Structure formats: structure tokens, C-alpha cells
Amino acid sequence: MAWSCFCVARTFGGPLGDWIYFLAAARSLLGAGVPAVPGGPLHLYAEMPELQFGPPAIFLTMPFLALGARIGRLLAASTMMVAGLSCLLATWRARSLLRLPDNWMLVTGALLFVPAWASVASGWMHLDDAVALTCLAWAVPHVLRGRWWAVAGLLGLGAATKPWAVVLLPLLFALPRPEWAKSWLLAVVLLAAIWAPFLIADPTTAAAIGHVRIPISADSSVRLLRLASEWSPEGLRPVQLTLCSLAALLAVTRGHWPAAALAALAVRVGTDAQTFAYYGSGPVLAAFIWDGLSPRRLPVATAAVFAVEFALPVLAPDSVTAAVRLVATVVLIGFLALAKTDYRVASQLNASR
């Protein structure tokens, strides 16, 4: 099944997806870009503000440069698909730690997760999203074990790879209270250390990151609500990321920490001006994690998110898609704010510690 999804996504994703941006960034950082980056490789982000991914994604792209365009692209997409399969393993391990029965739920959920993951991995070939989401998946079993250093390292690496992944950092509050300060310190130090060479070499890097203007998708909530005629990251992106982080924090404080990632990513997709297909991969994974750590016998959350993010855009008009996506986000946040903690998950989590 994974191979079938891989082939379909490669077919409809085009010959390169967005892989060309990763290749260009890797060549430029190695000093092999044409034309060369003015001032040197560490001025890369200041000179190319269209890059929406962090240094780890560039470093991970470099080995594929030596394999040639065709083989390198195929192996990169295959590697990202394998990373997605490892997310299934991570969720299975987390479920095992909670001693939850009925792995049939994981199997049925995987049938939805794999095609959703193929969109980001082999369709659009977004290495940054794949890394950030894989870090999220593997952070979950470490939360259950109370391994603050592993959770902080994975979430910090994810945020350094994909800027929007900073909204997942509130998951650190799911750790025991004594671990909060040092886990946040480690995550922030790791994030800062990775970006420091670029920020020190060119202080304008911080202002340049994400400084691009893109058109608004017809099925976005921004278009539906007529919030702006054009997406302006300088004005709207900080507000969006703040809302995402608050949604994750709300889920954690209400005892629904397994749903924290879904809350953050649902708000991110529900409030974004663009609605690229690969955006849905993150919420589907987050929903799969929530299902995996719950006593539910069926992947209800995964199915619902998959329907909203992948089935609805194909079947419904743009305005309906935007409205349903926005309403679904509000309903999810309302549920997390008002519903009581899932006692079985919470009690077993405490026992596992």
C-alpha cells in the first residue's frame, strides 16, 4: 500500500515537487550555487527569503546531491516515505506503553495515514515537514517515559527544521512539572544554536525569513472571511502561530495532551491563506497519534481529519471546504476546552511514569 501511494503521489506531484528548493539551498550552502550567494553561504536566508525551511533540512539534502538528479530524487522521496512508516511504529510503541488493547485501530488508521503522508513525502517532497512531523511522532513515546531530554531535543530539532513547528513546543508541558524548565531550555538552546551561524553572519536573516507574499487560496478561511486581499506573513503569521501555540497549550492544560499537536496543526491549517494538499499530512498524523493514545476502537479523529483535509476539497465547492475546515477547527478547540480529561489515558500515563 505504501508503495502504491508513493507512486500515485509521485505521478500527481510532478517530477520534482518542491524538491528543487532544497537542492538549490544545499548547493548554495556548499558554495556551489549558481549564482553564488552574495557575501557567502551564511547569507543564504537573507538573500533567499523564499526558503521556508531551516538548516537541518538543507544538511539532510546534501547527501542526495552526490547521487545525481534522478536517483537522488527517488531516494529522497523513498527515505521520506520510510520516515512516515516510522511514525506508525512510534505511535504503536506509545500505545504499547499505555497497555491499550486492540491494535486493529492502528491498522485501520494507518490506511488513512499512509496516503496522507505520501502527499508530503513523495508528492510535494517537503523534507522539512517530513522531519518536523517525524520528530513529533517520536517525541510522543518519550513523553510517556518522561524522557525530557529526548522530547526537548526532538521538538527543538523539528522547530529548527520547519519554523511552524514551534507551535508544538507546548507539548513540553506534558512532561512532569520538575522537567519543564530544563526541557524548555534545551529545546530553545538547540533551536538557537542551529540558527546562530546564519543570524550572526547576517543580522537581517531574522527579518528576511518568510518575508514573501503569496496569493490566497480560493478554499481558505482567509478568503472566506475576507480578512485580506493578499497574505502578509509580517502581519498575520505571528498571530496565526500564537493561536496555534495557545491551542496546543489549551489541550495540554485540559489534560488532553495527546491531542495537543492536532489542536495546533488544525488551527494552523484552518487559518492559513494557502491550502496546499500536503498541509493535511500534519493534522492527519496528529489525529492518528491522538487516536493511538486513546481507548477508542476505531480511528475516529483520523478519519474525520482525513475527510476534511483530503476528501472534502475534491468533492465540495471551495467556499464549503473553507467553511467546514473552519467550523471543524472551532469544534475541536471547543471540545478540548470543555470536555473532561480521558481518564483511562491520564491514569495509565501516570502509571507508566
PLY file of the C-alpha trace (Angstrom):
ply
format ascii 1.0
element vertex 353
property float x
property float y
property float z
element edge 352
property int vertex1
property int vertex2
end_header
0.00 0.00 0.00
2.78 2.42 0.92
4.47 1.78 -2.43
1.19 2.37 -4.31
0.63 5.66 -2.51
4.23 6.61 -3.21
3.82 6.04 -6.95
0.49 7.86 -7.17
1.85 10.84 -5.24
4.94 10.99 -7.45
2.71 10.95 -10.53
0.42 13.78 -9.44
3.07 15.71 -7.55
5.07 16.41 -10.69
8.66 15.40 -11.46
10.24 17.46 -8.68
7.54 18.76 -6.36
9.25 21.44 -4.29
12.47 19.43 -4.12
14.16 22.00 -6.36
14.21 24.50 -3.49
16.03 22.06 -1.23
18.54 21.26 -3.95
19.17 24.95 -4.65
19.63 25.72 -0.96
22.01 22.78 -0.46
24.16 23.79 -3.43
24.26 27.40 -2.23
25.24 26.45 1.31
28.04 24.32 -0.10
29.19 27.28 -2.19
28.25 25.54 -5.43
25.16 27.59 -6.24
24.84 29.50 -9.49
24.90 32.39 -9.00
26.81 32.36 -5.71
25.18 33.80 -2.60
26.39 37.41 -2.17
28.52 37.66 0.96
28.93 33.91 1.35
26.82 30.80 2.15
25.79 32.01 5.62
23.89 34.89 3.99
21.65 32.30 2.32
18.42 33.08 4.17
18.90 36.84 3.96
19.35 36.59 0.17
16.69 33.92 -0.41
13.74 34.78 1.85
11.53 32.43 -0.14
13.15 29.49 1.66
10.60 28.23 4.18
12.75 25.59 5.87
15.59 25.57 8.37
19.26 24.49 8.15
18.69 20.83 9.17
16.61 20.30 6.03
19.46 21.68 3.92
22.05 19.49 5.65
19.89 16.40 5.09
19.53 17.28 1.41
23.28 17.43 0.80
23.93 13.64 0.61
21.37 13.34 -2.18
23.27 15.86 -4.33
26.03 13.31 -4.91
23.58 10.71 -6.24
22.54 12.58 -9.34
19.23 14.27 -10.08
17.10 11.20 -10.86
18.46 8.72 -8.31
18.83 11.38 -5.62
15.21 12.48 -6.06
13.91 8.90 -5.93
15.93 8.01 -2.84
14.94 11.24 -1.09
11.24 10.55 -1.66
11.69 6.93 -0.59
13.51 8.00 2.57
10.69 10.37 3.47
8.14 7.59 2.95
10.13 5.34 5.29
10.15 8.18 7.84
6.36 8.19 7.64
6.23 4.45 8.28
8.45 5.01 11.31
5.76 7.37 12.64
3.41 4.38 12.67
5.97 2.46 14.69
6.35 5.35 17.13
2.60 5.51 17.69
2.42 1.74 18.16
5.16 1.94 20.79
3.32 4.74 22.59
0.11 2.71 22.58
2.01 -0.29 23.92
3.39 1.79 26.79
-0.18 2.62 27.78
-1.07 -1.07 27.54
-4.04 -0.24 25.35
-5.53 -3.24 23.52
-6.95 -3.58 20.04
-4.14 -2.76 17.62
-6.78 -3.07 14.87
-7.36 0.64 15.47
-3.76 1.33 14.41
-4.13 -0.78 11.29
-7.28 0.99 10.11
-5.81 4.37 10.99
-2.68 3.55 9.00
-4.82 3.01 5.90
-5.68 6.72 6.09
-2.34 7.99 7.32
-0.16 6.43 4.59
-1.84 8.13 1.59
-1.91 11.41 3.52
1.80 11.09 4.24
2.56 10.27 0.61
1.36 13.77 -0.29
4.10 15.49 1.73
6.80 12.85 1.21
6.65 11.80 -2.42
4.14 14.21 -3.92
5.45 17.60 -2.83
8.71 16.26 -1.40
8.77 18.60 1.57
11.70 17.26 3.55
11.26 19.92 6.23
7.67 18.94 7.00
8.62 15.26 6.97
11.41 15.83 9.50
9.30 18.02 11.81
6.38 15.58 11.80
8.64 12.57 12.34
10.22 14.34 15.31
6.72 14.93 16.69
5.73 11.27 16.33
8.86 10.01 18.08
8.59 12.61 20.84
5.28 11.08 21.98
6.59 7.77 23.39
9.35 9.71 25.12
6.72 11.90 26.78
5.18 8.73 28.16
8.55 7.61 29.51
9.27 11.03 30.97
12.48 11.43 28.96
12.55 15.21 28.95
15.87 15.44 27.08
14.59 13.32 24.19
11.31 15.23 23.92
13.08 18.58 24.06
15.70 17.51 21.53
13.18 16.17 19.04
10.79 19.11 19.28
13.69 21.60 19.18
15.10 19.90 16.08
11.66 19.90 14.47
11.23 23.62 15.11
14.70 24.34 13.74
13.83 22.40 10.59
10.37 23.83 9.95
9.59 27.21 11.54
5.89 26.50 12.07
6.83 23.53 14.29
7.48 25.95 17.16
3.75 25.60 17.83
4.41 22.04 19.00
6.70 23.14 21.83
3.82 23.45 24.36
3.85 19.64 24.32
6.81 20.00 26.69
4.29 20.89 29.39
3.00 17.31 29.17
6.20 16.27 30.92
6.32 16.13 34.74
6.42 19.64 36.19
10.04 19.35 37.52
11.23 18.79 33.95
9.60 21.87 32.41
12.40 24.40 32.86
15.27 22.22 31.64
13.29 20.76 28.75
12.37 24.25 27.50
15.95 25.41 28.00
17.31 22.52 25.95
14.78 22.98 23.15
15.40 26.73 22.90
19.19 26.37 23.09
19.16 23.72 20.35
16.93 25.87 18.16
19.11 28.94 18.71
22.38 27.05 18.17
21.25 25.74 14.78
20.23 29.17 13.54
23.01 31.16 15.26
25.64 30.96 12.45
23.20 32.50 9.96
21.90 35.14 12.36
25.40 36.17 13.46
26.77 36.26 9.93
23.85 38.35 8.69
21.57 40.01 11.31
18.99 40.73 8.61
18.28 36.99 8.39
15.64 37.15 11.14
13.68 39.84 9.31
14.05 38.12 5.94
12.80 34.64 6.95
9.38 34.03 5.46
9.26 37.55 4.02
7.29 36.53 0.95
3.85 37.34 -0.34
1.72 34.59 -1.79
-1.81 34.54 -3.24
-4.74 33.39 -1.14
-6.28 30.01 -1.96
-9.91 30.00 -3.01
-10.80 27.45 -0.31
-9.02 29.18 2.58
-10.67 30.74 5.62
-8.80 33.97 4.85
-10.66 34.20 1.55
-13.95 33.08 3.12
-13.78 35.72 5.86
-12.27 38.34 3.54
-9.54 39.12 6.04
-7.07 40.39 3.44
-6.62 40.69 -0.28
-3.14 39.20 -0.07
-1.35 37.08 2.51
1.12 39.13 4.54
3.36 36.99 6.75
4.65 40.07 8.55
1.22 40.88 9.91
-0.79 37.65 10.03
1.77 34.89 10.52
2.76 35.85 14.10
-0.92 35.97 15.05
-1.50 32.60 13.45
1.44 30.96 15.23
0.33 32.45 18.54
-3.15 31.00 18.11
-1.67 27.60 17.23
0.54 27.61 20.33
-2.35 28.65 22.56
-4.48 25.84 21.13
-1.75 23.30 21.95
-1.32 24.76 25.42
-5.08 24.58 25.99
-5.11 20.89 25.09
-2.25 20.15 27.49
-3.67 22.14 30.40
-7.08 20.46 29.99
-5.44 17.04 30.21
-5.72 16.20 26.51
-2.00 16.32 25.77
-2.21 13.55 23.09
-4.42 15.98 21.13
-2.12 19.00 21.56
-0.42 18.55 18.18
-3.78 18.17 16.42
-5.09 21.33 18.08
-2.05 23.32 16.96
-1.97 21.97 13.40
-5.73 22.22 12.92
-5.58 25.91 13.79
-2.55 26.31 11.53
-4.29 24.79 8.51
-7.67 26.28 9.37
-6.31 29.83 9.48
-3.73 29.68 6.70
-4.12 31.61 3.49
-2.83 28.70 1.45
-4.32 25.21 1.36
-1.76 23.05 -0.41
-2.63 19.35 -0.26
0.44 18.46 1.78
-0.76 20.74 4.60
-3.19 17.98 5.55
-0.47 15.44 6.27
0.39 17.02 9.62
-3.16 17.12 11.03
-3.78 13.53 9.88
-0.63 12.35 11.70
-1.59 14.35 14.79
-5.10 12.85 14.72
-3.60 9.37 14.32
-1.45 9.98 17.40
-4.49 11.11 19.38
-6.43 8.01 18.30
-3.44 5.81 19.07
-3.20 7.05 22.65
-6.93 6.79 23.34
-9.06 3.76 24.22
-11.13 4.26 21.07
-11.55 1.12 18.99
-11.74 2.99 15.69
-9.59 5.89 14.35
-12.43 8.39 14.58
-10.24 11.50 14.70
-8.01 10.29 11.87
-11.00 9.55 9.63
-12.60 12.92 10.36
-9.43 14.89 9.67
-8.69 12.90 6.51
-12.20 13.61 5.25
-11.86 17.35 5.88
-8.33 17.75 4.54
-8.27 15.35 1.59
-11.76 14.17 0.61
-13.76 17.38 1.04
-11.56 19.60 -1.21
-12.14 17.16 -4.06
-15.88 16.80 -3.58
-17.13 20.20 -2.37
-17.01 23.79 -3.65
-14.22 26.00 -2.33
-16.46 28.05 -0.05
-17.95 24.90 1.51
-14.49 23.43 2.06
-13.27 26.61 3.74
-16.36 26.82 5.95
-16.22 23.16 7.02
-12.50 23.38 7.76
-13.03 26.47 9.90
-16.04 25.04 11.74
-14.22 21.75 12.37
-11.32 23.67 13.91
-13.64 25.63 16.20
-15.48 22.45 17.24
-12.21 20.69 18.04
-10.92 23.57 20.18
-14.30 23.84 21.90
-14.28 20.14 22.69
-10.77 20.26 24.14
-11.70 23.30 26.24
-14.95 21.89 27.63
-14.59 18.11 27.73
-13.15 16.32 30.72
-9.82 14.51 30.56
-9.90 11.00 29.15
-9.43 9.18 32.46
-8.04 5.95 31.01
-5.29 7.71 29.12
-4.43 10.00 32.03
-4.37 7.25 34.63
-2.27 4.91 32.53
0.10 7.74 31.68
0.68 8.37 35.37
1.20 4.68 35.97
3.77 4.44 33.19
5.84 7.12 34.90
0 1
1 2
2 3
3 4
4 5
5 6
6 7
7 8
8 9
9 10
10 11
11 12
12 13
13 14
14 15
15 16
16 17
17 18
18 19
19 20
20 21
21 22
22 23
23 24
24 25
25 26
26 27
27 28
28 29
29 30
30 31
31 32
32 33
33 34
34 35
35 36
36 37
37 38
38 39
39 40
40 41
41 42
42 43
43 44
44 45
45 46
46 47
47 48
48 49
49 50
50 51
51 52
52 53
53 54
54 55
55 56
56 57
57 58
58 59
59 60
60 61
61 62
62 63
63 64
64 65
65 66
66 67
67 68
68 69
69 70
70 71
71 72
72 73
73 74
74 75
75 76
76 77
77 78
78 79
79 80
80 81
81 82
82 83
83 84
84 85
85 86
86 87
87 88
88 89
89 90
90 91
91 92
92 93
93 94
94 95
95 96
96 97
97 98
98 99
99 100
100 101
101 102
102 103
103 104
104 105
105 106
106 107
107 108
108 109
109 110
110 111
111 112
112 113
113 114
114 115
115 116
116 117
117 118
118 119
119 120
120 121
121 122
122 123
123 124
124 125
125 126
126 127
127 128
128 129
129 130
130 131
131 132
132 133
133 134
134 135
135 136
136 137
137 138
138 139
139 140
140 141
141 142
142 143
143 144
144 145
145 146
146 147
147 148
148 149
149 150
150 151
151 152
152 153
153 154
154 155
155 156
156 157
157 158
158 159
159 160
160 161
161 162
162 163
163 164
164 165
165 166
166 167
167 168
168 169
169 170
170 171
171 172
172 173
173 174
174 175
175 176
176 177
177 178
178 179
179 180
180 181
181 182
182 183
183 184
184 185
185 186
186 187
187 188
188 189
189 190
190 191
191 192
192 193
193 194
194 195
195 196
196 197
197 198
198 199
199 200
200 201
201 202
202 203
203 204
204 205
205 206
206 207
207 208
208 209
209 210
210 211
211 212
212 213
213 214
214 215
215 216
216 217
217 218
218 219
219 220
220 221
221 222
222 223
223 224
224 225
225 226
226 227
227 228
228 229
229 230
230 231
231 232
232 233
233 234
234 235
235 236
236 237
237 238
238 239
239 240
240 241
241 242
242 243
243 244
244 245
245 246
246 247
247 248
248 249
249 250
250 251
251 252
252 253
253 254
254 255
255 256
256 257
257 258
258 259
259 260
260 261
261 262
262 263
263 264
264 265
265 266
266 267
267 268
268 269
269 270
270 271
271 272
272 273
273 274
274 275
275 276
276 277
277 278
278 279
279 280
280 281
281 282
282 283
283 284
284 285
285 286
286 287
287 288
288 289
289 290
290 291
291 292
292 293
293 294
294 295
295 296
296 297
297 298
298 299
299 300
300 301
301 302
302 303
303 304
304 305
305 306
306 307
307 308
308 309
309 310
310 311
311 312
312 313
313 314
314 315
315 316
316 317
317 318
318 319
319 320
320 321
321 322
322 323
323 324
324 325
325 326
326 327
327 328
328 329
329 330
330 331
331 332
332 333
333 334
334 335
335 336
336 337
337 338
338 339
339 340
340 341
341 342
342 343
343 344
344 345
345 346
346 347
347 348
348 349
349 350
350 351
351 352
